[in-house]
Amino acid sequence: MPPGPPRSFPDLLYLLRDLPPPAEASAAAARARQAELTKPQGSLGRLEEIAEFLARWQGREMPALEHPLVLIFAGNHGVVAQGVSAYPPSVTQAMVDNFASGGAAINQICKAFALDLKVVPLDLATATEDFTRAPAMSEAEATAHFARGMAAVPANADLVAIGEMGIGNTTSAAAIYAALYGGLPAYWAGRGTGVDDAGLARKIAAIDAALAAHGAHLSQPLEVLRRLGGREIAAMAGAIVAARRAGIPILLDGYVACAAAAVLHAQDPELIAHCLAGHQSADGAHANVLARLGKRPLLDLGMRLGEASGAAMAAGLVKAALACHTGMATFAEAQVAGKSGS
């Protein structure tokens, strides 16, 4: 691969090779520490698993969350012209402005859990192509936004909760799932921003049309991404890969964020081994998606907002798991006798 950011799918495929392995020694050390803490073994349930997960992917027995980041990518979709959303594309920019002024749900969640927030708008003045008529992106454009996602991950981040904003992007996500997993578009399409029955019918019809138009080209995951995806979905995929290369664990948000993960998983399941599912979204067939990705969600709160809100909520849980792992005394330190597994 030439130096600099990737410029083509062959460049991307090269990037996806020879990724650093998980630090199993660190995970084993974290697991051993959990067995020595002042509690019955396994009594903290998934909190113990989360601590071990952090150790495995940060590469240290005592992980840290000094720079947890919520990273949101925003993009507009040409398929909105098919009447698939209850809102116009201008809402994407309006919500980005709302994030900047601190007025969105994600701002409040970040404040509650002391999470940094970074929003990356991706050419919002123009939408991708309407994928019922043409590929959503060229190979060069998809690669460029994958690279933008990679570049958006700070080197000092120690956890990234990844999410999106983009009117029309649940249609894109549903089309990606239908292409990767098969099944009728009606199964994968949810109500997204709250479309009525007529809007849902248009959404299903748009996905049907896209699969018919691009079906001969959907055997390769990156082709699925460029033909049916969006700029923010490509960028999220890039951020996931950059985090893997840098030893940074990822918290996935909901239905749309997992579409980026699904493309990578279809290429190689190991590409998302460093990802936890922050929550199970109420939108579409997200439970099915998570099962296919092998991800058990940390939370199930009936949320379907997007904007990394579910992943950010889960970050609070991850912080609590780490606090127990690093702050609790061992039996020896507390001079507690009679340690028992019961």
SVG drawing of the C-alpha trace seen along z (x, -y; Angstrom):
<svg xmlns="http://www.w3.org/2000/svg" viewBox="-50 -27 54 48">
<polyline fill="none" stroke="black" stroke-width="0.4" points="0.0,0.0 1.3,-3.5 2.0,-5.9 -0.8,-8.2 -4.5,-7.6 -6.1,-4.8 -7.3,-5.8 -8.9,-2.6 -10.5,0.6 -7.3,2.5 -5.7,0.0 -8.5,0.7 -8.1,4.4 -4.4,4.1 -5.2,2.1 -7.5,4.8 -4.7,7.4 -2.3,8.1 -4.2,6.3 -2.7,6.5 -3.9,9.5 -5.8,9.2 -3.6,9.0 -4.7,12.3 -2.1,12.1 -3.5,8.8 -7.0,10.3 -5.9,13.3 -4.2,11.0 -7.4,9.0 -9.4,12.1 -7.1,13.3 -7.5,9.9 -11.2,10.2 -10.9,13.5 -9.1,11.8 -11.4,8.8 -13.6,8.6 -16.6,10.3 -17.8,13.8 -16.3,14.9 -18.6,13.9 -20.9,11.9 -20.6,8.7 -21.7,10.6 -21.0,8.7 -19.2,6.0 -16.4,8.5 -16.5,9.4 -16.3,5.7 -13.2,5.2 -11.6,8.2 -12.6,6.9 -11.0,3.5 -7.8,5.2 -7.7,7.4 -8.1,4.5 -6.2,1.8 -3.4,4.3 -3.0,3.7 -4.2,5.5 -5.4,2.2 -7.2,0.4 -7.9,-3.3 -10.7,-5.5 -9.0,-8.9 -10.2,-10.0 -13.5,-8.3 -14.9,-9.8 -18.3,-9.8 -17.7,-10.2 -20.6,-11.1 -20.4,-11.2 -23.1,-13.0 -24.1,-12.5 -27.0,-13.1 -28.6,-10.4 -29.9,-10.8 -32.5,-8.1 -34.5,-10.6 -35.9,-11.8 -37.9,-8.6 -39.9,-9.8 -38.4,-7.4 -38.1,-9.8 -40.4,-11.9 -37.9,-14.7 -36.1,-16.6 -32.3,-16.4 -31.8,-19.9 -32.5,-18.4 -29.1,-16.7 -27.3,-20.1 -29.8,-21.4 -29.0,-18.6 -25.2,-19.0 -25.8,-22.7 -27.8,-21.4 -24.9,-19.2 -22.5,-22.1 -24.8,-24.3 -25.3,-21.5 -29.0,-21.1 -29.2,-17.4 -29.8,-14.3 -26.3,-13.2 -24.9,-16.4 -26.7,-15.6 -25.6,-12.0 -22.0,-13.0 -22.2,-15.6 -23.7,-13.0 -20.9,-10.5 -18.0,-12.9 -17.5,-11.9 -15.8,-14.0 -17.9,-14.6 -16.7,-15.0 -19.0,-15.5 -17.7,-15.2 -20.0,-16.5 -19.4,-14.9 -20.2,-17.2 -23.7,-17.9 -24.4,-20.4 -24.7,-17.5 -26.2,-14.1 -25.0,-10.8 -26.6,-9.5 -30.1,-8.0 -29.2,-4.4 -32.4,-3.3 -30.9,-4.8 -27.1,-4.6 -24.4,-3.6 -24.6,-5.8 -20.9,-6.5 -18.0,-5.9 -15.2,-3.7 -13.0,-6.8 -15.7,-8.6 -16.4,-5.6 -12.6,-5.2 -12.1,-8.8 -14.8,-8.8 -13.5,-5.6 -10.2,-7.4 -11.9,-10.4 -13.3,-8.1 -9.9,-6.7 -8.4,-10.1 -11.1,-11.2 -10.0,-8.8 -7.6,-10.6 -4.5,-8.7 -5.1,-9.4 -8.7,-7.9 -9.1,-4.9 -12.7,-4.1 -14.8,-5.3 -18.6,-5.2 -19.5,-5.5 -22.7,-6.8 -24.2,-8.8 -26.7,-11.5 -28.2,-11.4 -31.7,-11.7 -32.5,-8.6 -29.7,-6.5 -32.0,-3.8 -33.1,-3.0 -29.4,-2.7 -28.7,-0.4 -31.7,1.8 -30.5,2.1 -27.1,3.1 -28.6,5.8 -30.8,7.1 -27.8,7.4 -25.6,9.1 -28.1,11.4 -30.9,11.9 -34.5,11.8 -37.3,9.4 -36.7,5.7 -39.9,5.4 -38.2,7.4 -35.2,5.1 -37.0,1.8 -38.2,0.1 -40.0,-3.2 -36.8,-5.1 -37.7,-8.8 -41.3,-7.8 -42.6,-7.4 -46.3,-6.5 -47.6,-3.4 -47.2,-5.1 -43.7,-6.2 -42.7,-2.7 -44.1,-1.3 -41.9,-3.8 -38.9,-2.8 -39.5,0.9 -39.9,0.1 -36.7,-1.9 -34.7,1.0 -36.4,3.4 -35.3,1.2 -31.8,0.8 -31.3,4.6 -32.7,5.1 -30.4,2.4 -27.2,3.5 -27.8,7.2 -25.2,8.4 -22.5,6.4 -23.3,7.2 -21.1,10.2 -18.3,8.1 -18.8,6.2 -17.0,3.1 -19.3,2.9 -22.3,3.3 -20.9,0.3 -20.4,-2.0 -23.5,-1.1 -26.0,-1.1 -24.3,-2.9 -23.6,-6.5 -20.7,-8.7 -21.2,-8.4 -21.5,-4.6 -18.2,-4.5 -16.6,-6.8 -17.8,-4.7 -16.3,-1.6 -13.0,-3.5 -13.1,-4.6 -13.7,-1.0 -10.6,0.1 -8.5,-2.8 -9.4,-2.0 -8.5,1.7 -5.1,0.7 -4.5,-1.6 -5.7,0.7 -8.9,-1.3 -12.1,0.5 -15.3,-0.5 -18.9,-0.8 -21.3,-0.4 -24.5,-2.4 -27.7,-1.2 -29.1,-0.1 -27.1,-2.3 -23.8,-2.1 -24.0,1.6 -24.4,1.5 -20.8,0.2 -19.8,3.1 -21.7,5.6 -19.8,4.7 -16.5,5.2 -17.8,8.4 -18.7,9.8 -15.2,9.1 -13.6,10.7 -15.3,11.3 -12.1,10.4 -12.4,6.8 -15.0,6.1 -13.6,8.3 -12.7,5.1 -16.3,3.9 -19.1,4.1 -22.7,3.5 -23.7,0.6 -27.4,1.3 -30.2,3.0 -32.1,0.5 -35.9,0.6 -35.5,-0.2 -35.8,2.4 -34.4,5.9 -31.5,4.8 -31.7,7.9 -31.2,10.1 -28.2,8.0 -26.6,8.3 -27.0,12.0 -25.4,12.3 -22.5,10.1 -22.1,12.2 -22.7,9.2 -24.8,9.3 -26.0,5.7 -25.1,4.1 -28.4,2.2 -31.9,2.6 -33.8,-0.6 -36.1,-0.8 -34.0,-3.6 -33.9,-4.3 -32.5,-7.9 -29.1,-7.3 -26.5,-10.0 -24.5,-7.5 -27.0,-7.9 -27.3,-4.2 -23.5,-3.7 -22.9,-6.7 -25.3,-5.4 -23.4,-2.1 -20.2,-4.0 -21.4,-4.9 -21.8,-1.2 -18.3,-0.5 -16.9,-3.3 -18.6,-1.6 -17.1,1.8 -13.7,0.3 -14.1,-1.5 -14.9,1.8 -12.0,3.5 -9.4,0.9 -10.8,-0.5 -11.9,2.5 -9.6,4.0 -8.4,7.6 -9.0,10.0 -5.4,9.7 -5.4,5.9 -8.6,5.8 -7.4,8.6 -10.7,10.4 -10.4,14.1 -12.4,17.0 -12.7,16.0 -15.5,18.1 -16.9,18.6 -20.4,18.8"/>
</svg>
